[in-house]
């Protein structure tokens, strides 16, 4: 059934009542489906041909699907391999260290919207034509304050414990009484652990690699 309820001169209500799959409300352009509102609360919006729902709300599971009618999570975006999500800063002037976008993880304990972790994207320099340098910054909570833990800067250097990595991998620690890195082989009673530092070059036309190789043969026996 379809009903119109009027309240005074300016208020009204439109409702469709039903209890089966046949009781749906369609919005169509001619004979082409545009939207579909099912009796159970499911909502579908169709692509331009009106044959496939591309934006779908599953009322029973409270999940939203974009490009799928069977979302497996609260939000699922399904495409044919193109970019699934674009976070755009609507600003025609991007300068060094401007925030481009961010993805945050938060929860409502002990109060609403407490931030636990964040992946941020900042400008590595002022943007210009064909030069869009961007840093990727990974942070998480430290006693109520977001603290940067790692970044990949706009030149591709990775910094852990530093926001200004000078090399492909730059690890910095302010704790002088503990190791910066641990290399561990999970092989039960023992195993080989090796660290290789290798560089290459040429002396004339002859390859001249520089290499340091450190190997621990038996981790079960510290004397070996």
Secondary structure, 3 states (H helix, E strand, C coil): CEEEEEECCCEEEEEECCCCCCCCEEEEECCEEEEEECCCCCEEEECCCCCCEEEEEECCCCEEEECCCCCCCCEEECCCCCCCCCCCCCCCCCCCCCEEEEEEEEECCCCCCEEEEEEEEEECCCCECCECCEEEEEEEEECCEEEEEEEECCCCCEEECCCCCCCCEEECCCCCCCCCCCCCCCCCCCCCEEEEEEECCEECCEECCEEEEEEECCCCCCCC
